[in-house]
């Protein structure tokens, strides 16, 4: 494996890595090798057809593309057509079904009566005031200040407790932003200007992005097994866990992970929607994904469907990290790792794992386009690579 013959080595074939690889090849004419320890491209956005049902599933949970960025939307349209799919999510709580995120229909259903937008606002504001907390001391206080006690107890508390395996009163308020409440009957999950599903699936996007004579892809290859074969003159785009790059010298950053349990059912429709949440704490899973609803334009030869039940837990060292916990201790640790990157001027850290940030797909693409413009392209300015001879690109 002659890695030292490439101008750029990209570690990770998700949206961040694939975008930079495509830009380096198409705009700079430089050679790129994309490494991924998994046996497939696409990172967590990878999709594949389930052999038993014929339904295209998202191996790592449902991914819906949405963005307000015209630049990202235009960029991705170079590699895919999109349907007009609009995501709608529902929550089952105490035997009833509610629309999410919370909107006027949710409020009316929870209180069992029709309300005007003003009546709903006043009711939630009164419950928040009755809770009597002026500051957001914890997640529960912040949530009640946003949605009131009734909606919090019904739809948020149990789900959050399952998702974090921790009482919400013991969770930091920083974990959640302000919970959205729409005082209209708009039940769309996302409010972005652009939304849809790639007509031919996510994996097809990555195949087209990486289909360039200057790009080589090596799958099933762990960067840490081959790092010593990379020369100091080469630029490395690293999208793996930043703490692992430095040998966990400052500790392990905290992550949540999920277990997705696959089931195939001999019915054409299992639940009537692509995603349904389960808020009751005595239901062990947090949600069920049914992927055939993501592409209603498709026809299937047999009345079978594939679902994933999702279970949430803290990530161990060998688990796939999904969501950064981002405690104060994590942020201190991350600052230490950021300081250590100065000793690796030929390495650019990015993506969800490399930056320790939860990134939606459009955010990962947008960040990659900016990284290419501000860090990658200048690296190859005349004489730059020669002046940045790092002593070693081998991680600690």
TORBA-578829 format. One line per field, with one value per residue (C-alpha): x, y, z; chain; residue in three letters. Coordinates in pm, 1 decimal. Layout:
N
x c(X  ...)
y c(Y  ...)
z c(Z  ...)
ch c(A  ...)
aa c(ALA  ...)
This chain:
396
x c(0.0  189.2  17.0  308.4  233.1  -82.0  -97.2  -379.9  -492.8  -850.8  -937.2  -1309.1  -1550.3  -1845.4  -1977.9  -1694.2  -1418.1  -1587.4  -1657.0  -1295.5  -1169.6  -1397.1  -1290.0  -919.5  -947.4  -1182.4  -1061.2  -693.5  -619.3  -438.1  -435.5  -635.1  -655.3  -967.1  -932.0  -1217.7  -1203.3  -1556.7  -1625.0  -1832.2  -1830.4  -2080.0  -2006.9  -2323.6  -2526.7  -2464.3  -2774.9  -2826.8  -3109.6  -3224.1  -3206.1  -3510.8  -3755.8  -3610.6  -3639.6  -3348.2  -3248.8  -3017.0  -2769.4  -2708.6  -3061.2  -3288.3  -3116.6  -3324.2  -3148.6  -3249.7  -3071.4  -3113.2  -2779.4  -2812.6  -2444.0  -2477.2  -2801.4  -2643.0  -2330.6  -2516.2  -2733.7  -2419.5  -2436.9  -2804.8  -3164.4  -3394.3  -3757.4  -3997.5  -4022.0  -4120.9  -4037.4  -4311.1  -4251.7  -4494.9  -4462.6  -4652.4  -4723.0  -4966.6  -5135.2  -5197.4  -5015.3  -4893.4  -4738.1  -4376.4  -4219.7  -4477.0  -4729.0  -5083.2  -5224.7  -4995.1  -5104.7  -5474.3  -5438.9  -5243.0  -5504.2  -5802.5  -5961.2  -5941.9  -5740.6  -5645.6  -5275.4  -5314.2  -5487.9  -5212.9  -4940.3  -5107.4  -5156.2  -4792.8  -4668.0  -4881.5  -4744.4  -4388.9  -4447.2  -4604.0  -4289.5  -4124.0  -3768.0  -3612.3  -3297.1  -3235.1  -3062.2  -3093.9  -3249.7  -3588.4  -3613.4  -3515.0  -3764.2  -4054.1  -3971.3  -4012.7  -4311.0  -4476.9  -4521.2  -4794.6  -4613.7  -4281.9  -4417.0  -4605.4  -4356.7  -4011.4  -3925.6  -3945.1  -3787.9  -3497.4  -3444.6  -3421.3  -3200.8  -2950.9  -3009.4  -3010.1  -3281.6  -3337.0  -3296.1  -2935.3  -2863.0  -2712.5  -2945.3  -2677.0  -2766.2  -3076.8  -3149.4  -3480.5  -3746.5  -3949.5  -4321.3  -4521.1  -4849.4  -4978.3  -5080.0  -4755.1  -4642.2  -4327.7  -4032.3  -3790.7  -3853.8  -3558.4  -3596.9  -3477.5  -3564.2  -3587.9  -3451.5  -3189.2  -3382.5  -3136.8  -3028.5  -2733.0  -2471.5  -2524.0  -2426.0  -2095.2  -2020.3  -2059.4  -1860.2  -1568.1  -1583.7  -1281.8  -954.5  -758.2  -941.1  -859.4  -1068.7  -938.8  -1203.7  -1153.0  -831.6  -772.6  -565.0  -372.2  -245.9  -96.3  -15.6  355.9  337.5  227.7  502.1  532.4  484.5  132.5  -180.9  -402.5  -772.1  -858.9  -1226.2  -1183.0  -1208.3  -970.2  -894.7  -790.5  -552.0  -361.5  -373.2  -632.2  -350.1  -595.4  -870.6  -1172.4  -1432.4  -1786.6  -2031.0  -2375.0  -2433.4  -2736.5  -2811.9  -3033.1  -3218.7  -3339.1  -3670.1  -3835.9  -4216.4  -4445.8  -4662.7  -4648.6  -4664.7  -4565.3  -4634.5  -4755.2  -4462.2  -4085.5  -4009.4  -4221.2  -4083.3  -4183.3  -4194.0  -4300.0  -4007.7  -4129.6  -4087.2  -3718.5  -3652.3  -3663.2  -3801.0  -3879.9  -3754.6  -3947.9  -3753.3  -4000.4  -4188.9  -3887.3  -3951.0  -4327.6  -4255.2  -4098.4  -4282.5  -4183.9  -4230.7  -4336.4  -4543.1  -4250.0  -4093.6  -3778.6  -3779.5  -3506.7  -3582.3  -3342.9  -3196.7  -2977.9  -2686.5  -2346.6  -2075.0  -1790.9  -1447.2  -1532.8  -1880.4  -1973.7  -1994.9  -2310.0  -2378.5  -2116.5  -2216.2  -2015.8  -1992.8  -1770.7  -1503.7  -1535.4  -1489.6  -1178.0  -1040.3  -1120.0  -934.6  -627.1  -652.3  -696.2  -372.6  -194.9  -293.7  -34.4  231.5  68.0  51.0  -7.6  -321.0  -664.4  -916.8  -1283.4  -1614.0  -1829.3  -1563.6  -1265.8  -1429.1  -1634.0  -1953.3  -2285.5  -2317.6  -2618.9  -2530.5  -2566.6  -2348.2  -2077.2  -2080.3  -2080.0  -1791.9  -1597.0  -1643.1  -1516.0  -1226.4  -1126.4  -1132.0  -957.9  -717.4  -674.1  -643.8  -396.0  -187.4  -109.0  -23.8  323.3  587.2  344.0  376.7  753.6  759.7  537.2  750.0  592.2  831.4  574.0  216.8  209.6  -40.9  60.5)
y c(0.0  305.8  586.0  823.7  868.8  1073.2  1446.6  1412.7  1131.6  1162.4  956.1  879.4  847.7  1035.7  1367.1  1579.1  1358.7  1284.6  1653.4  1753.1  1460.8  1562.7  1927.3  1843.0  1619.1  1828.8  2179.2  2130.4  1826.0  1667.8  1295.9  1175.5  849.8  804.1  555.0  414.3  143.7  35.4  -187.3  82.5  448.7  703.5  709.3  714.7  820.0  484.5  321.0  -25.6  -246.2  -500.6  -841.3  -979.7  -696.6  -512.8  -186.3  57.5  107.1  351.3  132.1  393.9  531.0  755.9  1042.0  1324.2  1585.5  1943.3  2277.8  2651.7  2684.0  2752.5  2670.5  2326.7  2253.5  2347.0  2148.5  1828.3  1858.2  1794.7  1435.2  1362.7  1437.9  1484.5  1397.5  1638.7  1423.1  1614.2  1452.1  1413.3  1248.2  1118.6  1022.4  749.3  834.8  665.6  483.4  788.7  938.0  1299.1  1508.3  1620.3  1866.2  2022.1  2223.1  2344.3  1999.4  1846.9  2100.2  2051.1  1672.2  1679.7  1896.2  1732.1  2044.6  2284.2  2599.7  2911.4  2995.0  3262.9  3026.6  2769.0  3029.5  3148.1  2795.9  2696.8  3027.4  2977.5  2626.9  2749.0  3029.6  2788.7  2575.9  2870.3  2843.9  3167.8  3007.8  2684.9  2489.3  2158.7  2002.8  1955.2  2321.6  2441.0  2208.9  2311.3  2677.3  2606.0  2369.6  2370.3  2087.2  1887.2  1850.3  1792.1  1507.8  1353.4  1378.3  1484.7  1346.2  971.2  995.5  1201.1  964.3  669.2  857.7  961.0  687.9  968.4  1157.5  1484.3  1678.5  1559.4  1656.2  1987.5  2242.1  2284.2  1943.7  2081.2  2404.2  2575.7  2319.2  2446.6  2500.4  2599.5  2769.6  2667.3  2331.7  2308.7  1950.4  1941.7  1821.8  2059.7  2418.4  2451.2  2602.0  2280.9  1924.2  1588.9  1239.9  1151.4  981.3  691.7  677.7  815.0  562.3  660.3  1019.0  904.1  683.4  983.8  1215.7  973.5  867.4  1063.6  940.2  1133.0  961.7  615.3  455.6  193.2  35.3  -179.5  9.2  166.6  484.9  391.0  76.3  271.0  614.7  543.7  508.2  869.3  1119.7  1457.4  1641.5  1496.5  1664.9  1451.1  1524.0  1340.2  1282.1  1012.4  1066.8  1344.7  1184.6  859.5  1046.6  1162.2  823.1  945.0  1137.1  1381.4  1126.4  987.1  1231.3  1130.8  1005.1  850.5  558.9  368.8  2.9  -57.6  -387.9  -497.1  -675.3  -780.9  -808.7  -969.0  -661.0  -373.6  -115.0  -168.1  170.5  420.9  664.3  666.1  749.3  711.5  802.2  623.5  856.2  619.0  522.7  162.5  109.1  17.8  160.2  528.6  503.1  281.3  353.7  220.9  311.1  235.4  554.1  764.4  682.6  665.1  707.0  361.1  35.7  -289.4  -637.3  -793.7  -684.7  -688.6  -411.1  -360.7  -170.7  -77.8  -40.5  211.8  180.8  453.5  419.2  558.5  467.2  242.3  260.8  6.0  144.4  366.9  724.9  911.2  1212.4  1412.2  1448.6  1771.1  1815.6  2083.9  1816.7  1717.7  2078.1  2116.2  1793.8  1906.7  2234.5  2035.1  1825.8  2138.3  2274.6  1953.9  1991.2  2268.9  1996.2  1847.5  2130.1  1886.8  1743.0  1904.3  1780.9  1789.9  1612.9  1502.7  1293.6  1509.9  1827.2  1664.8  1830.1  1687.3  1778.7  1729.4  1623.0  1971.7  2111.7  1855.5  1947.9  2320.5  2281.2  2078.0  2339.3  2609.7  2392.0  2334.0  2707.4  2826.1  2541.5  2289.4  2520.6  2754.4  2452.7  2388.8  2749.1  2780.2  2655.8  2600.3  2222.0  2238.6  2488.5  2273.3  1967.4  1819.1  1595.3  1315.1  1243.8  929.8  985.9  951.9)
z c(0.0  -130.9  59.7  21.8  -348.0  -279.3  -219.1  34.1  261.0  382.9  689.1  677.7  384.4  535.6  406.2  546.7  409.9  77.8  13.2  69.7  -139.1  -426.3  -406.2  -392.4  -699.4  -912.6  -827.5  -749.5  -963.9  -670.3  -593.4  -294.4  -103.3  110.7  395.7  599.8  863.4  771.8  469.8  299.3  199.6  331.4  703.3  912.2  607.3  438.8  290.3  145.4  19.5  275.9  105.2  287.7  224.2  -75.4  118.3  122.8  485.4  660.2  846.7  1119.0  1163.1  960.5  776.9  629.3  419.1  497.2  477.2  450.6  271.8  -99.3  -146.9  13.2  -174.0  -508.5  -432.7  -347.8  -656.8  -861.5  -739.3  -674.1  -753.3  -456.0  -394.2  -226.8  88.4  403.1  734.4  995.0  1330.9  1590.1  1956.0  2135.7  2499.8  2736.3  2452.2  2234.2  1934.6  1926.0  1650.2  1697.4  1728.0  1957.9  1758.9  1813.0  1732.0  1997.3  2258.8  2182.9  2195.6  2523.4  2698.1  2528.1  2386.0  2095.0  2156.1  1967.8  1935.6  2203.0  2444.6  2397.2  2456.8  2775.7  2907.9  2854.8  2995.7  3306.7  3362.8  3315.4  3566.3  3815.3  3804.1  3973.9  3844.4  3721.2  3577.5  3387.3  3662.9  3479.7  3171.5  3337.4  3441.0  3095.4  2925.1  3149.7  3090.0  2717.4  2697.7  3040.0  3289.7  3111.0  2779.1  2952.3  3168.9  2876.3  2589.5  2711.5  3053.6  2985.5  2642.0  2777.4  3068.4  2827.9  2584.2  2850.5  3113.1  3366.4  3554.8  3358.3  3683.6  3691.0  3330.1  3230.5  3070.1  2803.6  2657.2  2487.9  2310.9  2355.3  2270.0  1975.7  2020.8  1714.4  1782.4  1441.5  1295.1  1097.6  1166.9  953.3  1156.0  982.2  883.0  645.0  298.6  130.9  226.1  52.9  8.9  -253.3  -530.9  -559.8  -195.4  -0.6  -104.7  -469.4  -375.1  -230.0  -529.4  -758.0  -531.3  -516.8  -883.5  -1002.4  -1155.9  -892.4  -602.5  -466.6  -191.5  52.2  275.2  581.3  657.1  998.1  975.1  1287.8  1118.3  827.6  971.8  964.5  585.4  537.0  457.7  632.4  300.6  263.5  390.7  612.8  659.4  978.9  1061.0  1323.9  1701.9  1801.4  2138.6  1970.6  1739.2  2047.2  2217.3  2471.9  2637.6  2797.6  2856.6  2673.5  2541.8  2633.7  2370.3  2347.3  2115.2  1992.1  1930.6  1628.4  1632.0  1289.0  1227.5  902.2  901.5  647.1  610.2  364.1  641.4  1005.0  1166.1  906.1  935.2  893.3  1259.0  1572.4  1914.9  2234.5  2532.6  2811.0  3030.0  3064.2  2686.2  2655.5  2308.6  2215.5  1863.1  1565.7  1214.0  912.9  602.6  323.7  419.6  320.5  -45.3  -106.1  -478.6  -492.3  -550.0  -382.6  -521.6  -192.7  109.8  351.1  552.8  759.3  1087.9  1335.0  1705.1  1858.6  2207.6  2355.2  2597.6  2692.2  2442.5  2548.3  2394.6  2122.9  2043.3  1752.5  1889.8  1782.0  2003.8  2200.4  2565.8  2591.3  2967.4  3118.1  3167.4  2800.7  2690.4  2904.5  2761.1  2406.9  2460.3  2557.3  2242.4  2031.1  2177.2  2077.5  1712.1  1676.8  1669.1  1355.3  1098.5  811.8  972.5  946.3  1201.6  1106.8  1082.9  1373.3  1544.9  1461.3  1592.2  1873.6  1748.0  1643.3  1276.5  1054.3  700.9  556.2  834.1  762.5  392.0  467.2  712.9  455.9  184.5  421.6  536.4  176.0  104.6  420.3  503.4  222.6  -77.8  96.7  199.6  -165.6  -242.0  -388.6  -145.2  142.0  163.7  157.8  444.0  666.6  718.4  1029.8  1224.4  1221.0  1124.7  1334.1  1618.5  1978.7)
ch c(A  A  A  A  A  A  A  A  A  A  A  A  A  A  A  A  A  A  A  A  A  A  A  A  A  A  A  A  A  A  A  A  A  A  A  A  A  A  A  A  A  A  A  A  A  A  A  A  A  A  A  A  A  A  A  A  A  A  A  A  A  A  A  A  A  A  A  A  A  A  A  A  A  A  A  A  A  A  A  A  A  A  A  A  A  A  A  A  A  A  A  A  A  A  A  A  A  A  A  A  A  A  A  A  A  A  A  A  A  A  A  A  A  A  A  A  A  A  A  A  A  A  A  A  A  A  A  A  A  A  A  A  A  A  A  A  A  A  A  A  A  A  A  A  A  A  A  A  A  A  A  A  A  A  A  A  A  A  A  A  A  A  A  A  A  A  A  A  A  A  A  A  A  A  A  A  A  A  A  A  A  A  A  A  A  A  A  A  A  A  A  A  A  A  A  A  A  A  A  A  A  A  A  A  A  A  A  A  A  A  A  A  A  A  A  A  A  A  A  A  A  A  A  A  A  A  A  A  A  A  A  A  A  A  A  A  A  A  A  A  A  A  A  A  A  A  A  A  A  A  A  A  A  A  A  A  A  A  A  A  A  A  A  A  A  A  A  A  A  A  A  A  A  A  A  A  A  A  A  A  A  A  A  A  A  A  A  A  A  A  A  A  A  A  A  A  A  A  A  A  A  A  A  A  A  A  A  A  A  A  A  A  A  A  A  A  A  A  A  A  A  A  A  A  A  A  A  A  A  A  A  A  A  A  A  A  A  A  A  A  A  A  A  A  A  A  A  A  A  A  A  A  A  A  A  A  A  A  A  A  A  A  A  A  A  A  A  A  A  A  A  A  A  A  A  A  A  A  A  A  A  A  A  A  A  A  A  A  A  A  A  A  A  A  A  A)
aa c(UNK  UNK  UNK  UNK  UNK  UNK  UNK  UNK  UNK  UNK  UNK  UNK  UNK  UNK  UNK  UNK  UNK  UNK  UNK  UNK  UNK  UNK  UNK  UNK  UNK  UNK  UNK  UNK  UNK  UNK  UNK  UNK  UNK  UNK  UNK  UNK  UNK  UNK  UNK  UNK  UNK  UNK  UNK  UNK  UNK  UNK  UNK  UNK  UNK  UNK  UNK  UNK  UNK  UNK  UNK  UNK  UNK  UNK  UNK  UNK  UNK  UNK  UNK  UNK  UNK  UNK  UNK  UNK  UNK  UNK  UNK  UNK  UNK  UNK  UNK  UNK  UNK  UNK  UNK  UNK  UNK  UNK  UNK  UNK  UNK  UNK  UNK  UNK  UNK  UNK  UNK  UNK  UNK  UNK  UNK  UNK  UNK  UNK  UNK  UNK  UNK  UNK  UNK  UNK  UNK  UNK  UNK  UNK  UNK  UNK  UNK  UNK  UNK  UNK  UNK  UNK  UNK  UNK  UNK  UNK  UNK  UNK  UNK  UNK  UNK  UNK  UNK  UNK  UNK  UNK  UNK  UNK  UNK  UNK  UNK  UNK  UNK  UNK  UNK  UNK  UNK  UNK  UNK  UNK  UNK  UNK  UNK  UNK  UNK  UNK  UNK  UNK  UNK  UNK  UNK  UNK  UNK  UNK  UNK  UNK  UNK  UNK  UNK  UNK  UNK  UNK  UNK  UNK  UNK  UNK  UNK  UNK  UNK  UNK  UNK  UNK  UNK  UNK  UNK  UNK  UNK  UNK  UNK  UNK  UNK  UNK  UNK  UNK  UNK  UNK  UNK  UNK  UNK  UNK  UNK  UNK  UNK  UNK  UNK  UNK  UNK  UNK  UNK  UNK  UNK  UNK  UNK  UNK  UNK  UNK  UNK  UNK  UNK  UNK  UNK  UNK  UNK  UNK  UNK  UNK  UNK  UNK  UNK  UNK  UNK  UNK  UNK  UNK  UNK  UNK  UNK  UNK  UNK  UNK  UNK  UNK  UNK  UNK  UNK  UNK  UNK  UNK  UNK  UNK  UNK  UNK  UNK  UNK  UNK  UNK  UNK  UNK  UNK  UNK  UNK  UNK  UNK  UNK  UNK  UNK  UNK  UNK  UNK  UNK  UNK  UNK  UNK  UNK  UNK  UNK  UNK  UNK  UNK  UNK  UNK  UNK  UNK  UNK  UNK  UNK  UNK  UNK  UNK  UNK  UNK  UNK  UNK  UNK  UNK  UNK  UNK  UNK  UNK  UNK  UNK  UNK  UNK  UNK  UNK  UNK  UNK  UNK  UNK  UNK  UNK  UNK  UNK  UNK  UNK  UNK  UNK  UNK  UNK  UNK  UNK  UNK  UNK  UNK  UNK  UNK  UNK  UNK  UNK  UNK  UNK  UNK  UNK  UNK  UNK  UNK  UNK  UNK  UNK  UNK  UNK  UNK  UNK  UNK  UNK  UNK  UNK  UNK  UNK  UNK  UNK  UNK  UNK  UNK  UNK  UNK  UNK  UNK  UNK  UNK  UNK  UNK  UNK  UNK  UNK  UNK  UNK  UNK  UNK  UNK  UNK  UNK  UNK  UNK  UNK  UNK  UNK  UNK  UNK  UNK  UNK  UNK  UNK  UNK  UNK  UNK  UNK  UNK  UNK  UNK  UNK  UNK  UNK  UNK  UNK  UNK  UNK  UNK  UNK  UNK  UNK  UNK)
